[in-house]
Amino acid sequence: MAVPQPQTAPVAALAWRLGFLYAALFLVVGCYLPYIPVWLRYRTLDADAIAFLLATPLFVRIVFTPLISILADHVADRRTVLIVLAWGSLFSFMLLWVAPGFWQIFAAMILLAINWTTIMPLIETVAVTGMRWAGLDYGRVRLWGSVSFIVASLGTGVMIDRFGGSSVLPLLLVTMAGLVFATHLVPRNLAGAAAGEPPRRRRIRLADATALLRAPAFLLFIIAASLISSSHAIYYAFGTLHWRAQGFPAGAIGVLWSIGVVAEIGLFVFSGRIVRKTGAAKLLMLAGLGACLRWFFMAFDPPLLATVALQCLHALSFGAAHVAAIHFLAHAVPEDRAATAQGLYAATVAGLVLGVVTIASGPLYRILGGEAYAVMAALALCGTAGAVLLMRQWRGGTLVAAAP
């Protein structure tokens, strides 16, 4: 990894552009993640259908995210790929808005998944490049995404209170247009813009990409991160709907989502210092423990004030897990396979495993209601055990050599 350079005017400009990119991204996420189930319910779909549609992008991601990520590394032009995907996502949201029935919605969700699900891994790759070549503090750049998530989740909650579930898709179109604009601000030569021209990268081959899958520590990391991440499935798919069933008003639900993200921001502010002290593997283990506690107590349908306190554990269950993953990939994977590693991580952690658990969450929630969170606590516990094994096996080095 390159030695971080002193903070200069070009580096500050790069940090600003990346912060704006994350802000635009999470305006979309803040509308989509908490409230697309509300829009699907507005379209008169039941719990099983909602779970199926929400899982569709996760399964599409299994195939397309690694392929698109490998392509981005192969052509060595991640910026252009990112711009094309952003435009494709905007078009997909338009189709989703006008889809007249279940199968048309399903088709639009597939097209959206092909475009949308690789945007996050590529943006994370851009951020990791900034870490490598400019010494950027990832958490302090990424926190602007969390701030935007708060704005979007609160604002969308207010709009739903006033105009109903039909308002979700128009808001998604507006925020997605902002993300399209932000992708055009990414520098064409990111590493050069950060700290001078880096060594010329050879275009990777498929064998270079698959070498990651033969590294035991990488597979162990994927397993641990997958289980911890997938424990959020009930929360993502039915958290808003269950809180509404408990009688929480939509405005309060927006606040609950925002409280979790505020706690996440607090962790991001100090994430650089935390990772230096704990290491990525230990931080992943702490994230698993936080998820266990969070979902165990959520299974008892706590009242509003207790739920507020539990939302603060989002700093661990999501925030710490995400920071741990980014730092693991930054240190364990060479630059020439950065997008590939992010794609494999997204396809497995936020695709295959989360998709399976999201599909299962429909019947689980229908049968158990809020008690389904206890199953999520068990998943998080297994992920914690995997992180403990990773701590024993990985000592912070690169798992595979960079291509010559």
MIDRENNU-506618 format. One record per residue (C-alpha): x, y, z. Coordinates in pm, whole numbers, plus 50000, padded with zeros to 5 digits. Layout:
# MIDRENNU-506618
XYZ...
***
This chain:
# MIDRENNU-506618
500005000050000501275034849918502435057050202499705082850282500585117650164500115150250360496725166550322496975190750027494465211549831493955183849570493425158449847490905181150020489075185249688489065147549645487635142849995484905168049912483965149949591483845116149761481805130450049479325144949800479175111549617478345093149940475765119750030474015115549695474135077649721472525076450063469775100749975468625072649748469255045550009467425065750278464325066750059464575031049934465635009550228463075019750494460185028150262460135006849948458174980650154455615008050226455295015149852454924977949780452234975750048450555006149885450504984949568448454959449772451144932449793451244908450090454204900250318455414870350115455324889849789457144919249948459874896450085460224879849743460564913149561463014926949818465144895649783465174897449402467984923649380470014903849632469994872649414470604891749090473614907149264475154872449305475784870348931476034905948804477954923849079481094901949051480934902948669480574940848653483244945748922485714923348740484924942548420485654975548598489044962348710489764947348367489084979248169490765000048443488015026448411485805023748718484445059148671482795052048335481275019648460479885038348763478295065348545476635039648317475205021048617473815053148767471965061848447470675026248423469375028148779467495060448707465805044248407464945013448618463225034648885461155050748610459995016448493459225005948850457065036848901454845029248603454764991048643451054980848648451244947148826453314922149022455204906748729455984940748576457244952148917459324920148934460884927048591461664963148687463264951149012465534927748815466654955648582467164978448881469224951649054471534947348754472354984448761471974994549126473634966549319477144972949181477085010549244477865007149614480854983449567482345006449303481925037249521483575018349808486425009449570486815046249485486995054149859489565026549922491715040849641491575074249820492685056850140495595039949962496945069649770495955099849978495595086950334491935097250343490065088550663487325065650528484965071050820485085108950795484245107350424481615080150460479755098050741478295122550489476375093350346474945086450689473945123050731472105121150399470405089150506468975107550807467695135850589466135111550343464545088550601463065117350802461895135950493460345105350333458565096650657457025131450663456015128650297454345094850359452415109350654451145137050431450735120950087450745083450156452875054950022452525066749662455095094349727458035070249763458795064849394458775101849293461245108649575463455080049454463535094749103464615128849232467345115049459468605091249189468985120548949471245136649212473395105449226473755105348847475135140648871477515131149152479065102248958480195126848689482265145148954484495114849023488035122948893489045104248579492385094748732491455090649097494795078249230496685104249029494375131549155495055120449510498805116449523500555116849189500695089748927500575054649080502355024648928500675014348605498194985848669498044955748441494544945648335493644916148553492634881948422489894859448553492534838148728493704869148919490154875149038489464839449144492734837649341490924856349618488464827649656491354803749726492564824150024491184807850345491184840450544489184857950270486564830250276486414831350656485914868950642483094864650388481324839050608481544859950926480514892350755477654874650573476094861150889476334894151075474974913850781472124889450707470944892251067469524926250962467064910050718463944912750937464874948551026465334958950662462294940750521459754944550800461164969051055459034998050937455914976650889456284960551234456764993951405453615006251234451824974951357453004983551710451315017251670454405038951618453545069051396455405072851065457245103651192458535084351493459605055851266461655080251060463255092151382464065056251482465855049751153467695082651196468805074951553470505043451431472335063251166473345090751414474985063651626476645050651309477995085551234479515087451581481415055451512482535067651168483985099451319486355079151535486635048651310490225054851206491365055751567489195025751658490525003951376494125012651460493495001051816491384969851757492184958251405489584949451143488954913551257488374922551622486084951151521484044926351315483734904351623482504933851832479964941551558478614906251584478204909251959476334942151917473994925851664473294896751903472204920452179470174942551946468074915151788467634895252110465914924452282464004934551967462294900351979460324912352285458574940952097460054968052322458145000752365459185032152181461725045252435463435011452468463515008552089465285042152075468025028152299468334996352093468675016551774471955030251911473394995351870473275001551495476685017451548478004982451619475754958651426476114978051100478625006451143481434986451301480854956851067481014979450762484164997750872485804964550960484984950850614486324981250429489594981150624489974943550584489594946450206491914976550191494724957950370494124922150255493574928449880495954945649633494784976249438494494958249104491694936349244490004962149467486744963849269486734926049226487034920749602484274945949670482104928549411482654894049560481974908149906478744925049794477564895049591477974871149882477374892150192474694915450057473534891649784473474854149830473304851650210471194882450274468924872049986468294837550132467574851850476465334879150328463304852950142462974833550469462014865150656458604866250487457334833350635459284839650957457644873251011454214860350909454424831951163456444847651446455934884851411458484904151614459814872051767461524865251433464274888651558465414860151787466404840251477468434870251364470224870851700471264834551646472664843051302474684871651448476074848651714477364824751446478934854151264480664864651584482194830051614483484833051256485074866651337486874851051634488354824851400489404852351158491234870251441493304838751496494124833251127494694867550971497474890151098496864920350879498874911450569497934909950201496324876750113497384875449746500214892449560499534921149321499724912548952503154920248802
***
